[in-house]
Amino acid sequence: MKVTLITGASSGIGEAFARQLASDGHDLVLVARRQKLLHELCDELMLKHKIMAHYIVADLTQGRAADDIFLETQRHDFEVDWLINNAGFGSAGDFATLDEQRELSMIDLNIRALVALTHKYLGPMRERKHGTIINVSSAAAFQPIPFMATYAATKAFVSSFSESIAEENRSFGIRVLTLCPGSTETNFFAASEIDRPVKLKGQQRSEQVVETALKALQSRKTVAVSGFTNLVGALLGRHVPHMISTRAVAKALRARYQKTEE
Ligand SMILES: NC(=O)c1ccc[n+]([C@@H]2O[C@H](COP(=O)([O-])OP(=O)(O)OC[C@H]3O[C@@H](n4cnc5c(N)ncnc54)[C@H](OP(=O)(O)O)[C@@H]3O)[C@@H](O)[C@H]2O)c1
């Protein structure tokens, strides 16, 4: 059975992907840690859209998680035709004072799990000459961000990696989309222990981010920035010399995140 596997489907953008794709008739495999939310979402989507929805409870920061997920999909004879690597979290603060293990866990989730799952499912997609991968990056990928140093760097990795494999796999009939949301109304800021979102006008809803992604796939784009303001920000981030943009961001955020010696 062909399925769409979505990581981080228990809330936010991942949940919105699950809802939209279920209504488009996709059979789903949903992955996250919060079993109750996954269970309820699967039940609701199966009833409402007459699709199959299966969930796998996994902590993707754990080394074996991608192997376990791959084995479970094989055991059920699920053919993962769409893979949406969406699970992720961030942190904000003065890097030297942030919790080292949490920063490393972020790298395990945002980078390591995404690379592992992409690698596992790309092989079978190439054999079938068919497949779609959406890797959720961020508008934060376009420039280094002082006081969100690790998070921005993980997303820069996701964008660079995903844009490369999009080209490597184009001739195999596989679409790879790098999706770059800007500030979006989800559980992200709470889960990332960021006291309040950086105030941005026009924070988007998850449904808008998903709509951007699905339109981008239809028009065969490989990178999609969701929201006009975020697109402008991304273009600036890419073209303004980083020495200038990092100084400006650091100046804006230093008072909030760094205690300077009197
Ligand atoms: N919201 C924004 O402003 C924004 C902007 C740009 C990019 N993004 C990116 O969008 C993606 C989705 O985030 P969101 O905004 O939708 O935030 P969210 O509501 O916090 O969703 C994050 C999802 O990831 C899952 N997750 C977190 N840690 C996990 C782990 N160790 N193992 C497995 N699953 C885990 C969470 O489920 P459990 O807690 O149940 O595990 C949840 O389903 C992330 O990659 C984020 O970096 C968000």
The ligand as an SDF file (V2000), in Angstrom:
LIG
                    3D

 48 52  0  0  0  0  0  0  0  0999 V2000
    6.4640   27.4440   13.8140 N   0  0  0  0  0  0  0  0  0  0  0  0
    7.3950   28.1860   13.2320 C   0  0  0  0  0  0  0  0  0  0  0  0
    7.4640   29.4230   13.4060 O   0  0  0  0  0  0  0  0  0  0  0  0
    8.3680   27.5220   12.2810 C   0  0  0  0  0  0  0  0  0  0  0  0
    9.0940   28.3490   11.4010 C   0  0  0  0  0  0  0  0  0  0  0  0
    9.9920   27.7710   10.5200 C   0  0  0  0  0  0  0  0  0  0  0  0
   10.1790   26.4020   10.5020 C   0  0  0  0  0  0  0  0  0  0  0  0
    9.4770   25.6170   11.3720 N   0  0  0  0  0  0  0  0  0  0  0  0
    9.7240   24.1600   11.3350 C   0  0  0  0  0  0  0  0  0  0  0  0
    8.5030   23.5020   11.1400 O   0  0  0  0  0  0  0  0  0  0  0  0
    8.6270   22.1610   11.6350 C   0  0  0  0  0  0  0  0  0  0  0  0
    7.3720   21.8120   12.4290 C   0  0  0  0  0  0  0  0  0  0  0  0
    7.3120   22.6210   13.5710 O   0  0  0  0  0  0  0  0  0  0  0  0
    5.9590   23.2960   14.0870 P   0  0  0  0  0  0  0  0  0  0  0  0
    6.0930   24.7390   13.9120 O   0  0  0  0  0  0  0  0  0  0  0  0
    4.7910   22.6100   13.5090 O   0  0  0  0  0  0  0  0  0  0  0  0
    6.1030   23.0340   15.6640 O   0  0  0  0  0  0  0  0  0  0  0  0
    5.3510   22.0180   16.6450 P   0  0  0  0  0  0  0  0  0  0  0  0
    3.9030   22.3210   16.6740 O   0  0  0  0  0  0  0  0  0  0  0  0
    6.1310   22.0950   17.9100 O   0  0  0  0  0  0  0  0  0  0  0  0
    5.5590   20.6000   15.9500 O   0  0  0  0  0  0  0  0  0  0  0  0
    6.7560   19.8730   16.0600 C   0  0  0  0  0  0  0  0  0  0  0  0
    6.4620   18.4120   15.8080 C   0  0  0  0  0  0  0  0  0  0  0  0
    7.6910   17.6810   15.9020 O   0  0  0  0  0  0  0  0  0  0  0  0
    7.4990   16.6070   16.8070 C   0  0  0  0  0  0  0  0  0  0  0  0
    8.7190   16.3030   17.5320 N   0  0  0  0  0  0  0  0  0  0  0  0
    9.4110   17.1450   18.3410 C   0  0  0  0  0  0  0  0  0  0  0  0
   10.4460   16.4870   18.8800 N   0  0  0  0  0  0  0  0  0  0  0  0
   10.3940   15.2160   18.4220 C   0  0  0  0  0  0  0  0  0  0  0  0
   11.1870   14.0510   18.6220 C   0  0  0  0  0  0  0  0  0  0  0  0
   12.2540   14.0720   19.4560 N   0  0  0  0  0  0  0  0  0  0  0  0
   10.8510   12.9010   17.9940 N   0  0  0  0  0  0  0  0  0  0  0  0
    9.7740   12.8680   17.1790 C   0  0  0  0  0  0  0  0  0  0  0  0
    8.9840   13.9390   16.9340 N   0  0  0  0  0  0  0  0  0  0  0  0
    9.3050   15.0910   17.5520 C   0  0  0  0  0  0  0  0  0  0  0  0
    6.4010   17.0650   17.7690 C   0  0  0  0  0  0  0  0  0  0  0  0
    5.6780   15.9640   18.2810 O   0  0  0  0  0  0  0  0  0  0  0  0
    5.8830   15.2910   19.7330 P   0  0  0  0  0  0  0  0  0  0  0  0
    6.1260   16.3950   20.7070 O   0  0  0  0  0  0  0  0  0  0  0  0
    4.5960   14.5530   19.9200 O   0  0  0  0  0  0  0  0  0  0  0  0
    7.0550   14.3820   19.5550 O   0  0  0  0  0  0  0  0  0  0  0  0
    5.4950   17.8360   16.8160 C   0  0  0  0  0  0  0  0  0  0  0  0
    4.6060   16.9650   16.1780 O   0  0  0  0  0  0  0  0  0  0  0  0
    9.9260   22.1260   12.4430 C   0  0  0  0  0  0  0  0  0  0  0  0
   10.9230   21.4890   11.6810 O   0  0  0  0  0  0  0  0  0  0  0  0
   10.2660   23.5990   12.6320 C   0  0  0  0  0  0  0  0  0  0  0  0
   11.6490   23.8060   12.7570 O   0  0  0  0  0  0  0  0  0  0  0  0
    8.5720   26.1480   12.2420 C   0  0  0  0  0  0  0  0  0  0  0  0
  1  2  1  0
  2  3  2  0
  2  4  1  0
  4  5  1  0
  4 48  2  0
  5  6  2  0
  6  7  1  0
  7  8  2  0
  8  9  1  0
  8 48  1  0
  9 10  1  0
  9 46  1  0
 10 11  1  0
 11 12  1  0
 11 44  1  0
 12 13  1  0
 13 14  1  0
 14 15  2  0
 14 16  1  0
 14 17  1  0
 17 18  1  0
 18 19  2  0
 18 20  1  0
 18 21  1  0
 21 22  1  0
 22 23  1  0
 23 24  1  0
 23 42  1  0
 24 25  1  0
 25 26  1  0
 25 36  1  0
 26 27  1  0
 26 35  1  0
 27 28  2  0
 28 29  1  0
 29 30  1  0
 29 35  2  0
 30 31  1  0
 30 32  2  0
 32 33  1  0
 33 34  2  0
 34 35  1  0
 36 37  1  0
 36 42  1  0
 37 38  1  0
 38 39  2  0
 38 40  1  0
 38 41  1  0
 42 43  1  0
 44 45  1  0
 44 46  1  0
 46 47  1  0
M  CHG  2   8   1  16  -1
M  END
$$$$
